[in-house]
Amino acid sequence: MNWLDKLERKFGRYAIPNLTMYLIGGYVIGYMTSLMQPALLSWLTLEPAYILRGQVWRLLSWVLVPPSGSLLTIVIMMLLYYQLGTALERTWGTFRYNVYIFSGILFTVLGAFILAVFFGTDLVGYGVFFSTYYINMSIFLAFAASYPEMELMLYFVLPIKIKWMAYVYVAYILYDLVRGNWMTRTAIVASLLNFILFFLSGRNMRPYTPKEQARKRKFKKQARPHMTYAGGAMHRCAVCGKTELDDPGLEFRFCSKCNGNYEYCQEHLFTHEHVK
């Protein structure tokens, strides 16, 4: 089991379904703010100097700042990334997709503070370099890595395989890395570090096959009525009654030889008496 499997087993119940929809909803809020109160956007950007002075909301509020462009461009972008993000969530599972997105956000925040350490924590102006642009690009690159042969209709007319578009994006990123200053380079690397780490780790982001997805949906549907325990626990040993709330390190498994949905902790999985 890799580290993502272990994390999903312990914290998977906290994953946020349809995370892409919430991200796009944040863009809508940010875009409406830019139309009605454009000066307010300067209070949302990622500025380590202001965060260290107590404006801690900037740690998250910067994700509300919408990308630049016309209204039509932004709407097309939102529709595209909603489709890509939703497809990735179905392929990877909700928890893994959550980890991918939130790690990109976390790395971006860390990148901003690393720059602040090197160039001075009193310096402001980092916010113009750190945005969700490259995080959105990481979604596109992840989708291209998972479905390289899928075709998209470029400008709704020209069919093109998504892998070729990804190559163009990578070339554009490399160009920005070469010609940009250290702030631009740090923003790019920090925003795309989730893609680099997840896909270099190989099977960590291996897509679930359609058969695996169907099996997971069937299991959740069958197990849901039997996995609603006190305190919100999702697992309980049929022998000792322990749940993951009693010991987060416990592992639970269903027994295939028992007649019914009986779950056991690792201490009793092989020592219990089978229910017939």
Disulfide bonds with the S-S distance in Angstrom:
none
